[in-house]
């Protein structure tokens, strides 16, 4: 068993990269999609079921876990892997994004962010040093730098100031992370949609030196066209020989577009959140299972899918349990969505390895443009 963290690029087709991240807890095949286990669980899923979909790694949320049940408690109980019964790698975010988006009254200073919990109003301080300490207590394999992420649109001066603060915090995060063989710290590039600010951020991160590099501050309201415009240059500014992680993305076509532009890793709550609200992603686009057209339909959601929702249940049943607010509805649709997202990743990995990414991408878009199968 390996004791180190490493990344190897196995093939490239255009800018799309096929690779492998090696960790002591197992390999991560890239491009990789990471299901989000916000509070030490991927909602509506058993960990074994998440693994069955093909996921090599999960994401956990520092902000949520530090508030409940607390990182100290998880550490006493053997760390996050033991606590949630997931033996493969885990990446934890730094908590910065959730503090900005969820926390109550918050005060941002050079030191960090003082905020009030959205759960009980208790006061907390999150700094680069405290974020590193929490992530160490959780025992995550990939740790994210503490950063600040302003919502877009924002004016250039605000983005510039925020990016430079994040770079100072990145240096403090690296210092506080220390020497931890087998574990990885990822730096986070900021700079909004500005190519020169992104370049300045990338240069600062390279100088500090990280095991991987994330593209932060996208998928925060700027729209797909603007995001792709930024991804046309942002990944190229990061080291070629390290994994590149686009945070918080996204819809299936966002993911494919990101991989096409040189991204290796992504995460998003979309598959699980949509599953709980009756939305299923399929190779023919999005299906709203709540629609009355499915009430008498004996056909599967997607006849080419191997998940239990598609293998064992009809659209009529899935419609019924959603309308009846039965728990199994969220379970089956989440499993299906996670399976579909992992199938996309597997398809892209095969295509890149075979030098056929453009053809695969054309088929992917053509299938989704067809729309759902006609009603009976």
Secondary structure by P-SEA (a helix, b strand, c coil): ccccccccccccccccccbbbbcccccccccbbbbbccccccccccaaaaaaacccbbbbbaaaaaaaccaaaaaaacccccccccccbbbbccaaaaaacccccccccccbbbbbbccccccccccaaaaaaaaaaacccbbbcbbbbbcccccaaaaaaaaaaaaaaaaaaaaaacccccbbbbbbbbccccaaaaaaaaaaaaaacccccccccccccccaaaaaaaaccccccccccbbbbbcccccaaaaaaaaaacccccccaaaaaaaaacccccccccccccccccccccccccccccccccccccaaaaaaaaaaccaaaaaaaaaaaaaaaaaaaaaaaaaaaaccaaaaaaaaaaaaaacccccc
